[in-house]
Amino acid sequence: MTITSYCIIRNQQILTPSEKFSLTQSSFDDFLIALYDRLQANYPRFYKMDNQSKLGFLAAEILLKEYSIQLYKPETVSIVLSNANASLDTDIRFEASTQTAASPSLFVYTLANIVMGELCIRHGIKGENAFFVTPEFNARLMASYLHQVLNQNKTEVCLAGWVDVLGGQHNVFLYLVENSKRGLALPHTATELEKLYRQ
């Protein structure tokens, strides 16, 4: 089992094994739109998503553009994500909306795992899924859990990582791990994950 590739989005900077670029915008919302426009994703649902889902969506678009998961059967593709703030960013905005009229479009996103649902819809993922809330990125947990997932007969590839947002603070580390060797072909270990995450 190896790490094929990754995408990091922090402080309005994007890092992959093949490129690093910044999109410094005046606001976090402007940054999300600028990155979406740059990727030319043409996916109208994007505009309805909460910020956490938008970040996960954008990182997945970058990551899966080069390393498609479409060559796998949908039920053999899994997704495992984690973060520290669950859906708190959206919860705060939803609570503020109740002062006038509660926003049903925000309420839909008041679960941390909604980002996974958006990625499953976009990329046709139908395999196992799990979402963990931990105080910080836990490389040991991810390495151990994904080892179990990928050793099941059914799972061949997993989209995994950290998607955390609160206010304008955002931290995304999304990576692709497979049973076959493609791309970086780095060992999927806690040590390697920690190195990649800390870049």
N, C-alpha and C positions, 0 to 999 in steps of 0.2 A: 504494500500500500504506500503510495507516494503522493506528495503535494505537486500538483500540476502547475498551478499558478495562483496569484493572489492580486487583490486590489485593496489599497488603503486610501481612505478619505479622511483627512484631518485638517482643521484650520484652513479650509478652502483650498487644500492641496490634494492632488491625486497622485498616487504612486503605484506603479505596476513594475514587473521585472523589466519591461521594455521602454517605459517612459515615466517622466515626472513632469507635472505641470501644475500651475496655479490658476485659479479664476478668482481673483480678489474682487469681491463685490461689496457694495455698501451694506447689504443686509444678508442674513442667512437665506431668506426666501429668494432673494435675487440670485444668490449663488446656486441654489437648487435649479432654478429656471435656466440660468446660463449653462450649467453643465448638461441639463436635459437637451437644450437647443444644440449644444456642441455635438452631442451623441446622435442627434437626428433620430431619436427612438420612435417617433410617430406612434404614440400610445396614449390616447385621450384619457384613459383611467388615471394616468399620472397626476393630473390636476386635481383629482378628488382625494388623493391619498394624504395621510398625515405625514409629517416630516420624517419620522422613522422609516415608514414604508418607502418614501421617496429616496432616502439615502440607500436603503437596501436595494431598491430597484436600480438606481444609478450604478452602484458598485457591481451588481450582477450583470448589468448591460455591458460594462467595461470588461469584466472578467470573462463572460461567456461569448463575447464577440470573437475572441481569438481561440477559445477552447470550448466549442459547442458541446452541449450535453444531448443534442438531438440524435446522436448516433446510438444512444442507449434507449431501451424501452422505458417509458415513463415510470413504470412500477419498480424499476431497478435504480432510480435516482432518488436519493434521500436528501433531507435538508435538516441541519442542526445549527441553531443560532443561540446566542446569549447576549446579555447586556446587564448593566447595573441599575438602570432606572425604569425597567419595565415599560409601561406606557405613560409614565408621569408627565412627560411633555404634553401629550394630548389630553390627559386627565385635567391638567391645569387649565388648558384652553377650553375644555368642555365645561368645567366648573364656572369659568368666567362667562360662558355663553348662557348659563342658566339665570344670570341676573336679568336678562331680557326675555329670551325664549331659547330653551335648550335646543342645541343643534343636533339633529339626528345624524347628520353627515359626520360630525365629530364623534358622537357616541359609538359609532361602528368601530372606531379605531382605539377604543379604550381597553384593549387587550394587547399585551406585548407581542403575542404571536401573530397578529394580523399581518405583519411584514412578511411572514412565511407564506400566508395565504396568498398575498399579492404575487410573490415570486412563483408560487406553485401555479397560479393562473397564467401568468405571463409565459412560463417556460414548460408548462405541462408536466410538472413534477407530481408523481403519484406514489412515491415510496414513503418510507418511514420519516417522521418528523418529530423534532423535540426542540423545546425552547427552555433555556436555563437562565435564571436571574442570579447573578453572583456579584460581589462587591467590585470585582475587577476581572479582566480577561484571565481565565483559568486554563492555561495551556495543558496542564495535567488532565483536567476533566475532559477537555476536548479530545486529546490524544487517546485517552482510555475509552471514552464512550464511542468515538468513531472507530476504534479498533474493533469493538463489539459489533457495531452496525455493519461495517464492511466485511466482517467475517461471517455474516449471515449469507446464506446461499443466494438470496434475492438481490441484495444491494451491490452495485458495481461502482457507483460514483456518488459522492456526497458534496453538496454545496454547504459550506460551514463557516462559522466565524462569529464576529462581534459587531452588533449594530446598535449603537447607543447615541441618544440625542436628548439634550435637556436645554431648552432655550436655544441660544445660538451655538452652544458647545456640541460638537459632533465628533464621533470617533467610530470609524468603520474599518474593520479588517475582515474581508471576505476572502475565502480561499476554496479551491477545488481539490479534493482528494479522491484518488482512484485506485482500483486494484491493478489496473494496467499502467504502464509507464508512458507518459506524454509530457511535453514541456519541460519544466524544471526537474522533475523526477527526484525531488528531495525526499528524504525519509520522513514519514509522518510521526514525529516524536515530539514530546513536550519541549525539549531543548530547541529543536528546529522551529517550532511554532513560536516560542518565546522570542527567538532571534528575529523572525520575520515581523512579528507584532511590534517589537520595540524600535523598528526603523524610524 
